[in-house]
Amino acid sequence: MVNLIKILLLKIFGLFPDSPFSEYMEGMDTTFFEYLNWFFPLDTILNMFLIWVNCVLIVLVLMLVKKYLLDKLLGLLASLPLPF
Amino acid sequence: MKLLYKKILPYILAFEIFIVSLFSCSIPVYAADFMPRDIVQAIEYGIEYNDWQPFWIFLNESKDGLVYLYSQMGALVTIDFQAWVNNNKALESLAETVPVPAKKEENNIVFTKDFMAELKKLLDDYAAQNQPFKVEKTYKMSQIPASAFSSKEGYNYFKSYFGSSYVYIVCNPQGFIGYIGDATPCIKEGGGFVKSGSYIRILDADWQYAKFSMNKYVLNNRDENGDFYMSVKENFTTAGSLEHYNPNKTNFNSYPQSPMIITPDGGNIRVFNTIADFINYSVGQRKIYYTSNYYDYVPEDLSVSIDDLQKTIEDMQDVIDKLLEQIGNDTSESEIEELLRKILEALENNPGGGGSGGGDVNVDIDLSSTNSLLSKILAKVTQIFDKMSGGTDGTGGGILQESLDAVLARLDDLNAMLKKYLSEITGDLDDIKGQLANMSEQEFEQKSDSFLGEVIDAFSEISEVVKTKFPFSIPNDLRIFLSKIAPAQSEAEAVLYLDDMSGMVLYSGEHGGNGTTDGETNPPGGGGASRPGGSGFVSVDHGGGGGSREPAEMREAPVFRLPIVIERYGIEEYIIIDMAPFDPLSRFSRSFFTIIFMVCLFNLTFKVIGMWGDIIG
């Protein structure tokens, strides 16, 4: 069962294009970023930003779930026969 | 833990992006005309930069904004007013006269007193140019004092004359000879009031001067004994015009001849500017609807919470449109006021959400008290309820009861279905529990390890694929970028080589040793700048000799090594600029920028979540 799910997901994800950034990232010269990082907290900022994006996405997903459930509930209520 | 989190984070993000992508495919985009968040931003911008242009532009382009603000004064304006504002660039003149139109106090928006006063003036100007009539007050019957009449007999006759009619006219109440008449039939049949110089003329339905009969009462008759008595002659004369009518008179002795227009509730009447205006008037032409509060409105700061504003604005136009549909040509000003009161109540009391919307608005409006329209609405609602419940009319045959039965039946089905599923689930759980109970600890550990191992293997393979696929790869790309610009301690061995042409070398404490020689490139670990033992900022290195340094920190202070090599004279000097003494400054700078970034993120959070809320409705 787990293998089936794995194969299915691998097929689905295989349809997506490869990352366009990684190949350029390898040869990138980041010398001056290291200088910059000595007084400007690039590492902290990026870390914090990643965590922030994570948190915001969680909030957004929860909002979507809430909307989905509310819509379902309203749809269910709307399907009930009305008195007039 | 941090490293673990860093490794897990890309996968969590990838999963979330996947879920969000799936959901976002079918999300309808809803754009409201007046978004309180937008006006909040415009206000914040105005306060910060003393530039209120975005605020005025926003108000100019938004229909609901002006409608809302005028509703708080007690007036409702139509779209025509908005068009007039745009065409005449009326708000541009306001921008010059009102330097600060609004403030923000915690979760409230406060529209300033000056702004509200100028808005009212704007509407008055518009009404003077476009409204075919002015709304005049009448005297409320119960508020007419006895002192308005020259004698008690006259006052008593006045009180006895009044019945259930709507508009009464009293002329010359301070004299010994007075006139009193009932103009209601004339008005109800389609007549109206028209301004004509210092007169208010009453027209009948044929657009002619109305001639309604008036009784004459005479107070100074004397009998044979010389005592005064009052006589009344009914239908003595007709009247069609009233001179010097002053609805705001408080001293009834000041103009004894001036007439009074009296209504039971002190409601307002429409007084048309010209006969042509009266003839041409129809409901469709009307641009503004007033409540009595508008005339009594004294401009003051208007404070409204952002949440309440949002709720109120959402369905304001729908509520207004539905209720305004009920206004017809024969609807009196009092009935219109009652209607407006209902509109404002709907906006104040509707709890928001769902189809009808509305919300709580902190509006302190005491509107006039005509009950006729409410009675009609009550009767209609009662009729509907009767029909639903199979009540007095009986035509509905208990529709409500049938519907409730249907709902209950559906709920019963639902309940049975849930019970069935729950029993199946609990049965499965019991099986699992039984199997676990029969299993030894070793077997359980073995099986769980095997299962978890299988799952982890499967998903680690998936995660390896996912992190190379766009857009799920973005978090991983970010992580790689992060590791490049800010290597962890163990990776801090990156020695920066720049050839002598650049003249700069990044110090690495791990590689103290011989200095570079001209024309050669130092291999990693072979040389490079060394941090001198002292704490000086700039020092001169006489070639070669490296130094030692303290244990490496997370972020190395840069050391620039500038070579001065003149072979002819055997000079090989290096100016070393070591930034290590500035480490405390670096730490401060990093903390400072981190705090600034955090504040930016706080702001961004509200914007992103707000924007998302708008998108998903």
HADDOCK unambig.tbl for C-alpha pairs under 7 A between the chains (distance, minus, plus):
assign (segid A and resid 2 and name CA) (segid B and resid 455 and name CA) 6.61 0.50 0.50
assign (segid A and resid 3 and name CA) (segid B and resid 458 and name CA) 6.87 0.50 0.50
assign (segid A and resid 6 and name CA) (segid B and resid 458 and name CA) 5.86 0.50 0.50
assign (segid A and resid 6 and name CA) (segid B and resid 459 and name CA) 6.99 0.50 0.50
assign (segid A and resid 6 and name CA) (segid B and resid 462 and name CA) 6.86 0.50 0.50
assign (segid A and resid 10 and name CA) (segid B and resid 462 and name CA) 6.07 0.50 0.50
assign (segid A and resid 13 and name CA) (segid B and resid 466 and name CA) 6.42 0.50 0.50
assign (segid A and resid 16 and name CA) (segid B and resid 469 and name CA) 5.82 0.50 0.50
assign (segid A and resid 16 and name CA) (segid B and resid 470 and name CA) 6.32 0.50 0.50
assign (segid A and resid 17 and name CA) (segid B and resid 469 and name CA) 5.64 0.50 0.50
assign (segid A and resid 17 and name CA) (segid B and resid 470 and name CA) 5.57 0.50 0.50
assign (segid A and resid 18 and name CA) (segid B and resid 468 and name CA) 5.75 0.50 0.50
assign (segid A and resid 18 and name CA) (segid B and resid 469 and name CA) 4.49 0.50 0.50
assign (segid A and resid 18 and name CA) (segid B and resid 470 and name CA) 5.47 0.50 0.50
assign (segid A and resid 19 and name CA) (segid B and resid 468 and name CA) 5.52 0.50 0.50
assign (segid A and resid 19 and name CA) (segid B and resid 469 and name CA) 5.22 0.50 0.50
assign (segid A and resid 19 and name CA) (segid B and resid 470 and name CA) 4.66 0.50 0.50
assign (segid A and resid 19 and name CA) (segid B and resid 473 and name CA) 5.93 0.50 0.50
assign (segid A and resid 21 and name CA) (segid B and resid 477 and name CA) 6.88 0.50 0.50
assign (segid A and resid 22 and name CA) (segid B and resid 477 and name CA) 6.36 0.50 0.50
assign (segid A and resid 30 and name CA) (segid B and resid 484 and name CA) 6.68 0.50 0.50
assign (segid A and resid 30 and name CA) (segid B and resid 485 and name CA) 5.91 0.50 0.50
assign (segid A and resid 33 and name CA) (segid B and resid 485 and name CA) 5.51 0.50 0.50
assign (segid A and resid 34 and name CA) (segid B and resid 485 and name CA) 5.48 0.50 0.50
assign (segid A and resid 34 and name CA) (segid B and resid 486 and name CA) 6.49 0.50 0.50
assign (segid A and resid 35 and name CA) (segid B and resid 558 and name CA) 6.50 0.50 0.50
assign (segid A and resid 37 and name CA) (segid B and resid 486 and name CA) 6.91 0.50 0.50
assign (segid A and resid 38 and name CA) (segid B and resid 555 and name CA) 6.04 0.50 0.50
assign (segid A and resid 38 and name CA) (segid B and resid 556 and name CA) 6.90 0.50 0.50
assign (segid A and resid 38 and name CA) (segid B and resid 557 and name CA) 6.34 0.50 0.50
assign (segid A and resid 38 and name CA) (segid B and resid 586 and name CA) 6.45 0.50 0.50
assign (segid A and resid 39 and name CA) (segid B and resid 586 and name CA) 4.61 0.50 0.50
assign (segid A and resid 39 and name CA) (segid B and resid 587 and name CA) 7.00 0.50 0.50
assign (segid A and resid 39 and name CA) (segid B and resid 589 and name CA) 5.69 0.50 0.50
assign (segid A and resid 39 and name CA) (segid B and resid 590 and name CA) 5.45 0.50 0.50
assign (segid A and resid 40 and name CA) (segid B and resid 589 and name CA) 6.65 0.50 0.50
assign (segid A and resid 40 and name CA) (segid B and resid 590 and name CA) 5.21 0.50 0.50
assign (segid A and resid 40 and name CA) (segid B and resid 593 and name CA) 6.67 0.50 0.50
assign (segid A and resid 41 and name CA) (segid B and resid 590 and name CA) 5.04 0.50 0.50
assign (segid A and resid 41 and name CA) (segid B and resid 593 and name CA) 6.87 0.50 0.50
assign (segid A and resid 41 and name CA) (segid B and resid 594 and name CA) 6.62 0.50 0.50
assign (segid A and resid 43 and name CA) (segid B and resid 482 and name CA) 6.12 0.50 0.50
assign (segid A and resid 43 and name CA) (segid B and resid 486 and name CA) 5.48 0.50 0.50
assign (segid A and resid 45 and name CA) (segid B and resid 594 and name CA) 6.65 0.50 0.50
assign (segid A and resid 46 and name CA) (segid B and resid 482 and name CA) 6.79 0.50 0.50
assign (segid A and resid 54 and name CA) (segid B and resid 13 and name CA) 6.04 0.50 0.50
assign (segid A and resid 57 and name CA) (segid B and resid 16 and name CA) 6.63 0.50 0.50
assign (segid A and resid 61 and name CA) (segid B and resid 20 and name CA) 6.51 0.50 0.50
assign (segid A and resid 80 and name CA) (segid B and resid 407 and name CA) 6.62 0.50 0.50
assign (segid A and resid 81 and name CA) (segid B and resid 403 and name CA) 6.25 0.50 0.50
assign (segid A and resid 82 and name CA) (segid B and resid 403 and name CA) 6.41 0.50 0.50
assign (segid A and resid 83 and name CA) (segid B and resid 388 and name CA) 6.88 0.50 0.50
assign (segid A and resid 83 and name CA) (segid B and resid 399 and name CA) 5.60 0.50 0.50
assign (segid A and resid 83 and name CA) (segid B and resid 400 and name CA) 5.13 0.50 0.50
assign (segid A and resid 83 and name CA) (segid B and resid 403 and name CA) 5.29 0.50 0.50
